[in-house]
Amino acid sequence: MIDGLRGIAAMMVVIFHLHENIRDSISSWFPQFLSLMISHGTIGVQIFFVISGFVIAYSVGDKHIDLKFIGKFALRRSIRLDPPYWVSMILAIFLIYLSTVLFSDIHRELPSTKTILAHLIYLQDILGYGNIIYVYWTLCLEVQFYLFLVALLSLSQKLNHIHSTRLALQSWWVKLLFFVLGLLSIANYFDLYTIEIEHTFLPYWHNFFLGALACWCILGWLKPLYFLVFWFILLVFAVYFQFELNAVTTLITGMAVFIAGIYNRLPDIFSSRPYQYLGKISYSLYLLHPIIGWRVISIGKRYLGPELSIIEGVLLFFSAVMISILVSHIVFTYVEKPSMAFSHKIKLN
């Protein structure tokens, strides 16, 4: 189910972004209701965040988390995430340069050395450099979440004088701390207090935490009541704010994973090959579609004109999607997959 959900979320984001580029050129014949549905494709990011909370909580497991573990964990995640990320950056910078050479009307500066260095450590937003590719902002939050979660679990183990995440979660103050952070995240997301914490994961912590809660409850480390209570709190806020779409997406995703896990159905849902395939290449696809697919559409509009017929629009859009998938498949096969295999050689304990 997890890989299948990743694939669905990735395709939602891909379709949203590519539609943004072609929308004005097909507006004369493209159905408005379908355009409205596609315009909400960014909810795929909320799905990613919930899944990340589940996966990281599961991967950390019941291990003893000390500084050595945190270092190995950070290195393992770096080896897993960085190579495809670097490839996408190199490709993006090269295509920026190439477009300025081939098209005289395009004037875009190459990223500075400081901008590139900030990207390499996922601090470009915090340091104010902005993103070379707009989807990178979510990677910065993901990395923050990974490190914060393991640091928090390490602290809870140390202060409780135990070497077990499962046992640490039984401590009343650890559960209280997690829930308080979750409530602060919800309040921050809905702008209920005025402290601005830009470019940090706090406004999205509740997404990650809901996924982690689902994992811990499925494993039997926490009673299901804890998940249901936090889920219901988020539901109250979502209803009060007129069923805010991102919050509703988080609720649906979290509950779907929770129910599937409780009834041992996680391996069965979204298990067909198309879902699993898209799930496997989802990271590369997420990184590369704004670089590849977007430019396919931009070049197509340049030569076909600003107004596209039904045939031209459909062919151009699907060409952009398929070429994005093809390039992502290549990067997954020759970059991401070897990186994953190498990262697994690093034993956390």
C-alpha positions in Angstrom: 0.0 0.0 0.0 2.8 2.4 0.9 4.6 2.2 -2.5 1.2 2.4 -4.3 0.3 5.5 -2.3 3.6 7.0 -3.2 3.0 6.4 -6.9 -0.5 8.0 -6.7 0.8 11.0 -4.9 3.7 11.5 -7.3 1.3 11.3 -10.3 -1.0 13.8 -8.7 1.8 16.3 -8.3 3.1 15.6 -11.9 -0.3 16.1 -13.5 -0.8 19.3 -11.5 2.5 20.9 -12.4 2.4 19.9 -16.1 -1.2 21.1 -16.4 -0.1 24.5 -15.0 2.2 24.9 -18.0 -0.3 23.9 -20.6 -3.5 25.2 -19.0 -3.8 28.5 -20.8 -3.1 26.9 -24.2 -6.0 24.4 -23.9 -8.5 26.5 -21.9 -10.8 26.9 -24.9 -11.7 23.2 -25.0 -10.5 21.6 -21.7 -13.4 20.9 -19.3 -13.4 23.3 -16.4 -14.4 20.7 -13.8 -11.4 18.6 -14.8 -9.1 21.6 -14.6 -10.5 22.3 -11.1 -9.8 18.8 -10.0 -6.2 18.8 -11.4 -5.6 22.2 -9.7 -5.8 20.4 -6.3 -3.0 17.9 -7.2 -0.7 19.5 -4.6 -2.5 17.4 -2.0 -0.1 14.7 -3.1 2.5 16.4 -1.0 0.4 15.9 2.1 0.2 12.2 1.2 4.0 12.1 0.9 4.4 13.7 4.4 2.1 11.2 6.1 3.8 8.3 4.4 7.2 9.6 5.4 6.2 9.7 9.0 5.1 6.1 8.8 8.1 4.9 6.9 10.7 6.7 9.1 9.1 5.5 12.3 9.1 2.0 11.0 12.7 2.1 9.8 14.0 3.5 13.1 12.1 0.6 14.8 12.9 -0.3 18.4 16.6 0.4 18.2 18.8 2.2 20.8 19.2 5.7 19.5 22.4 7.4 20.5 24.7 9.8 18.7 26.3 7.0 16.8 22.9 5.8 15.6 21.9 9.3 14.6 25.1 9.7 12.6 24.6 6.4 10.8 21.0 7.2 10.2 21.8 10.6 8.7 24.5 9.0 6.5 22.1 6.3 5.4 19.4 8.7 4.4 22.0 10.9 2.7 23.2 8.1 0.5 19.6 7.1 -0.2 18.3 10.6 -1.1 21.3 12.7 -2.4 22.4 11.0 -5.6 19.1 11.4 -7.5 18.8 14.9 -6.0 22.2 15.8 -7.2 21.5 14.4 -10.7 18.3 16.5 -10.9 20.2 19.6 -9.9 23.0 19.0 -12.5 20.4 18.4 -15.2 18.4 21.5 -14.2 21.4 23.7 -14.2 22.6 22.3 -17.6 19.2 22.8 -19.1 19.0 26.4 -17.8 22.3 27.1 -19.5 21.3 25.3 -22.7 18.0 27.2 -23.0 19.8 30.5 -22.7 22.1 29.4 -25.5 19.4 28.1 -27.9 16.8 30.7 -27.3 17.7 34.4 -27.4 14.5 35.5 -25.6 15.3 33.4 -22.5 17.3 35.2 -19.9 17.9 33.3 -16.7 20.9 33.4 -14.5 22.7 30.2 -13.4 22.6 29.5 -9.7 25.5 30.9 -7.7 28.0 28.7 -6.0 26.5 29.6 -2.6 23.1 28.6 -3.8 24.3 25.3 -5.0 26.2 24.7 -1.7 23.1 25.6 0.3 21.1 23.0 -1.8 23.6 20.3 -1.0 22.8 20.6 2.7 19.1 21.3 2.2 19.3 24.7 3.7 18.5 26.9 0.7 15.2 28.1 2.0 16.3 28.8 5.5 19.4 30.7 4.2 17.2 32.6 1.8 18.5 31.4 -1.6 15.3 29.9 -2.9 15.0 26.7 -4.8 16.6 25.8 -8.1 13.6 23.6 -8.8 10.4 24.5 -6.9 9.7 21.0 -5.6 12.9 20.9 -3.5 11.2 22.8 -0.7 9.6 19.5 0.4 12.9 17.7 0.6 14.2 20.3 3.0 11.2 19.7 5.3 11.6 15.9 5.0 15.3 16.1 6.1 14.4 18.3 9.0 11.7 15.8 10.1 14.0 12.8 9.9 16.6 14.4 12.1 14.2 15.9 14.5 12.3 12.7 15.0 15.4 10.6 15.7 16.8 13.3 18.0 13.5 13.4 19.9 13.4 9.6 20.3 17.0 9.6 21.4 16.3 12.2 24.1 13.2 10.3 25.3 15.3 7.1 25.6 18.2 8.9 27.4 16.0 10.7 29.9 14.1 7.5 30.7 17.4 5.5 31.0 16.3 2.9 28.5 17.4 1.7 25.1 14.1 1.1 23.5 11.7 3.3 21.5 8.8 1.1 22.3 9.4 1.5 26.0 10.2 5.2 25.7 6.8 5.7 24.1 5.1 4.3 27.2 6.4 7.3 29.2 3.6 9.8 29.9 5.8 12.8 29.3 7.0 11.5 26.0 3.5 11.0 24.7 2.6 14.4 26.1 5.5 16.0 24.3 4.6 14.5 21.0 1.0 15.5 21.3 1.9 19.1 22.3 4.1 19.4 19.3 1.3 18.0 17.2 -1.2 20.5 18.5 1.4 23.4 18.0 1.8 22.2 14.4 -1.9 22.2 13.7 -2.3 25.6 15.3 0.6 27.0 13.3 -0.7 25.5 10.1 -4.1 27.2 10.6 -2.5 30.5 11.7 -3.9 30.4 15.2 -0.8 32.1 16.6 1.4 34.7 15.2 4.9 33.3 15.7 6.3 32.9 12.2 8.7 30.0 11.8 9.5 30.1 8.1 10.9 27.2 6.1 10.7 24.7 9.0 8.7 21.5 9.2 6.7 22.7 12.2 3.5 23.6 10.3 3.6 20.1 8.7 4.7 18.1 11.8 1.1 16.9 12.3 1.2 15.2 8.9 4.4 13.3 9.8 3.3 12.6 13.3 0.0 11.1 12.2 1.9 8.7 10.0 4.3 7.9 12.8 1.4 7.4 15.2 -0.2 5.0 12.7 3.0 3.0 12.6 3.5 2.8 16.4 -0.2 1.7 16.9 0.0 -0.9 14.1 3.2 -2.3 15.7 1.3 -2.5 19.0 3.6 0.0 20.8 0.8 2.4 21.5 -2.9 1.8 21.9 -5.0 2.7 18.8 -6.8 5.2 21.0 -3.8 7.6 20.7 -4.0 7.6 16.9 -7.8 8.1 17.0 -7.6 11.0 19.5 -5.1 12.9 17.5 -6.9 12.1 14.2 -10.2 13.4 15.8 -8.5 16.6 17.0 -7.3 17.3 13.4 -10.7 16.5 12.1 -12.3 19.1 14.4 -9.9 21.8 13.0 -10.5 20.6 9.4 -14.3 20.9 9.9 -14.0 24.3 11.7 -11.9 25.6 8.8 -14.5 24.5 6.2 -13.0 21.1 5.4 -9.6 22.6 4.4 -8.4 20.3 1.6 -4.9 19.6 2.8 -6.1 18.7 6.3 -8.8 16.4 4.9 -6.2 14.7 2.7 -4.0 14.1 5.7 -7.0 12.7 7.6 -8.0 10.3 4.8 -4.4 9.1 4.2 -3.6 8.6 7.8 -6.9 6.7 8.5 -6.5 4.5 5.4 -2.9 3.5 6.4 -4.1 2.9 10.0 -7.1 0.7 9.1 -5.1 -1.2 6.5 -2.3 -1.8 9.0 -4.6 -2.8 11.9 -6.3 -5.4 9.6 -3.0 -6.6 8.1 -3.9 -5.4 4.6 -1.0 -3.1 3.9 0.6 -5.6 1.4 -2.7 -6.1 -0.5 -3.9 -2.6 -1.3 -2.5 -0.8 -4.4 -0.4 -3.9 -5.0 -0.9 -4.1 -8.8 2.2 -3.6 -11.0 1.3 0.0 -12.2 0.9 1.3 -8.7 4.1 -0.5 -7.5 6.1 0.7 -10.5 5.1 4.3 -10.0 5.8 4.0 -6.3 9.3 2.7 -7.0 10.2 5.6 -9.4 8.2 8.2 -7.4 11.2 9.9 -5.9 13.0 10.3 -9.2 9.7 11.2 -11.0 9.0 13.9 -8.3 12.4 15.4 -8.8 12.6 15.3 -12.6 9.1 16.1 -13.9 9.5 19.9 -13.4 12.8 19.7 -15.3 11.9 17.3 -18.1 8.1 17.4 -18.5 7.8 21.1 -18.1 10.4 21.8 -20.8 8.7 19.3 -23.2 5.5 21.3 -22.9 7.4 24.7 -23.2 9.2 23.6 -26.3 5.9 22.2 -27.8 4.1 25.5 -27.2 7.0 27.4 -28.7 6.7 25.5 -32.0 3.0 24.7 -32.1 1.8 28.1 -31.0 0.0 29.5 -27.9 -3.3 27.9 -28.8 -3.4 24.1 -29.0 -6.0 22.0 -30.6 -7.4 19.0 -28.8 -5.1 16.5 -30.5 -2.0 18.8 -30.1 -2.8 19.4 -26.4 -3.5 15.8 -25.5 -0.4 14.5 -27.4 1.9 17.2 -25.9 0.6 16.6 -22.4 1.0 12.8 -22.5 4.3 13.1 -24.2 5.5 15.3 -21.3 4.3 12.7 -18.8 5.7 9.7 -20.6 9.1 11.3 -21.2 9.2 12.3 -17.5 8.5 8.7 -16.6 11.1 7.4 -19.0 13.9 9.7 -17.7 12.8 8.9 -14.2 13.1 5.2 -14.9 16.6 5.7 -16.2 17.7 7.7 -13.1 16.0 5.2 -10.8 17.7 2.2 -12.5 21.2 3.7 -12.7 21.3 6.1 -9.8 18.6 5.7 -7.2 18.5 1.9 -7.1 22.3 1.5 -6.6 22.1 4.2 -3.9 19.4 2.4 -2.1 21.4 -0.9 -2.2 24.5 0.9 -0.9 22.6 2.6 1.9 21.2 -0.7 3.2 24.8 -1.8 3.8 25.0 0.7 6.6 23.7 -1.1 9.7 22.1 1.2 12.2 22.9 -1.0 15.2 
